[in-house]
Amino acid sequence: MKPDLVLKLSLLIAAFASFVLSVSLYFQAGTDDINGRLNGIYVGIWVPSILALGAFILAGNRKSNHE
């Protein structure tokens, strides 16, 4: 497999796992468990962060390959 494809797949898997963990944390918390729900929201913020990190890495790889 190409390294770019491996990177893309691993980032997508990490983002999806973060999303699933976030949803499970949020909905497993009871209605009175504010900290549990906040933990779910906090983990949910990881999803765009992981995807943005991947975009920056891939953009850097493309720039260095063209030089």
TILUM-151539 format. One record per residue (C-alpha): x, y, z; residue number from 1; residue in one letter. Coordinates in pm, 1 decimal. Layout:
BEGIN
<semar east="X" north="Y" up="Z" num="NUM" residu="A"/>
...
! end
This chain:
BEGIN
<semar east="0.0" north="0.0" up="0.0" num="1" residu="M"/>
<semar east="108.0" north="355.4" up="-63.0" num="2" residu="K"/>
<semar east="209.8" north="553.0" up="247.6" num="3" residu="P"/>
<semar east="-44.9" north="827.7" up="171.3" num="4" residu="D"/>
<semar east="-324.7" north="573.4" up="157.4" num="5" residu="L"/>
<semar east="-216.7" north="418.0" up="486.5" num="6" residu="V"/>
<semar east="-207.7" north="762.1" up="647.5" num="7" residu="L"/>
<semar east="-551.3" north="854.3" up="514.2" num="8" residu="K"/>
<semar east="-705.3" north="526.5" up="629.2" num="9" residu="L"/>
<semar east="-549.6" north="545.0" up="974.5" num="10" residu="S"/>
<semar east="-669.1" north="903.3" up="1021.6" num="11" residu="L"/>
<semar east="-1020.9" north="816.8" up="910.4" num="12" residu="L"/>
<semar east="-1029.3" north="515.4" up="1141.5" num="13" residu="I"/>
<semar east="-904.0" north="728.7" up="1432.6" num="14" residu="A"/>
<semar east="-1164.9" north="998.1" up="1362.3" num="15" residu="A"/>
<semar east="-1443.5" north="741.0" up="1334.6" num="16" residu="F"/>
<semar east="-1333.6" north="570.2" up="1657.4" num="17" residu="A"/>
<semar east="-1332.1" north="907.3" up="1832.8" num="18" residu="S"/>
<semar east="-1682.6" north="977.1" up="1703.0" num="19" residu="F"/>
<semar east="-1814.1" north="640.9" up="1821.9" num="20" residu="V"/>
<semar east="-1648.9" north="684.6" up="2163.2" num="21" residu="L"/>
<semar east="-1793.8" north="1034.0" up="2191.3" num="22" residu="S"/>
<semar east="-2147.0" north="920.8" up="2113.9" num="23" residu="V"/>
<semar east="-2123.6" north="627.3" up="2353.0" num="24" residu="S"/>
<semar east="-1987.3" north="844.6" up="2636.3" num="25" residu="L"/>
<semar east="-2254.7" north="1107.0" up="2580.3" num="26" residu="Y"/>
<semar east="-2550.5" north="870.4" up="2571.5" num="27" residu="F"/>
<semar east="-2427.7" north="634.6" up="2844.9" num="28" residu="Q"/>
<semar east="-2421.5" north="925.0" up="3088.0" num="29" residu="A"/>
<semar east="-2744.0" north="965.4" up="3273.2" num="30" residu="G"/>
<semar east="-2957.4" north="1275.8" up="3241.8" num="31" residu="T"/>
<semar east="-2816.3" north="1402.5" up="3572.3" num="32" residu="D"/>
<semar east="-2452.7" north="1316.8" up="3488.6" num="33" residu="D"/>
<semar east="-2325.9" north="1646.5" up="3349.3" num="34" residu="I"/>
<semar east="-1959.1" north="1539.5" up="3368.6" num="35" residu="N"/>
<semar east="-2028.0" north="1227.8" up="3162.1" num="36" residu="G"/>
<semar east="-2197.4" north="1432.2" up="2893.6" num="37" residu="R"/>
<semar east="-1916.8" north="1687.8" up="2893.8" num="38" residu="L"/>
<semar east="-1666.0" north="1404.8" up="2850.4" num="39" residu="N"/>
<semar east="-1859.3" north="1291.5" up="2544.1" num="40" residu="G"/>
<semar east="-1852.9" north="1644.0" up="2401.1" num="41" residu="I"/>
<semar east="-1481.3" north="1675.7" up="2475.6" num="42" residu="Y"/>
<semar east="-1400.5" north="1354.0" up="2292.3" num="43" residu="V"/>
<semar east="-1624.7" north="1469.7" up="2005.9" num="44" residu="G"/>
<semar east="-1399.7" north="1772.9" up="1959.8" num="45" residu="I"/>
<semar east="-1116.7" north="1533.0" up="1874.3" num="46" residu="W"/>
<semar east="-1280.6" north="1438.0" up="1542.5" num="47" residu="V"/>
<semar east="-1218.4" north="1764.6" up="1354.9" num="48" residu="P"/>
<semar east="-879.1" north="1796.1" up="1524.5" num="49" residu="S"/>
<semar east="-770.8" north="1454.6" up="1394.1" num="50" residu="I"/>
<semar east="-898.4" north="1534.1" up="1044.8" num="51" residu="L"/>
<semar east="-728.9" north="1876.5" up="1044.3" num="52" residu="A"/>
<semar east="-401.0" north="1720.5" up="1155.0" num="53" residu="L"/>
<semar east="-427.0" north="1475.8" up="867.1" num="54" residu="G"/>
<semar east="-496.2" north="1756.7" up="620.3" num="55" residu="A"/>
<semar east="-189.8" north="1948.1" up="739.7" num="56" residu="F"/>
<semar east="29.9" north="1639.3" up="716.8" num="57" residu="I"/>
<semar east="-93.8" north="1550.0" up="369.0" num="58" residu="L"/>
<semar east="-56.0" north="1910.0" up="247.9" num="59" residu="A"/>
<semar east="301.0" north="1912.9" up="378.1" num="60" residu="G"/>
<semar east="374.5" north="1584.7" up="202.3" num="61" residu="N"/>
<semar east="240.2" north="1713.9" up="-128.4" num="62" residu="R"/>
<semar east="438.7" north="2035.4" up="-101.7" num="63" residu="K"/>
<semar east="763.2" north="1851.8" up="-27.1" num="64" residu="S"/>
<semar east="703.0" north="1605.4" up="-313.7" num="65" residu="N"/>
<semar east="665.0" north="1887.1" up="-568.3" num="66" residu="H"/>
<semar east="986.4" north="2066.2" up="-473.2" num="67" residu="E"/>
! end
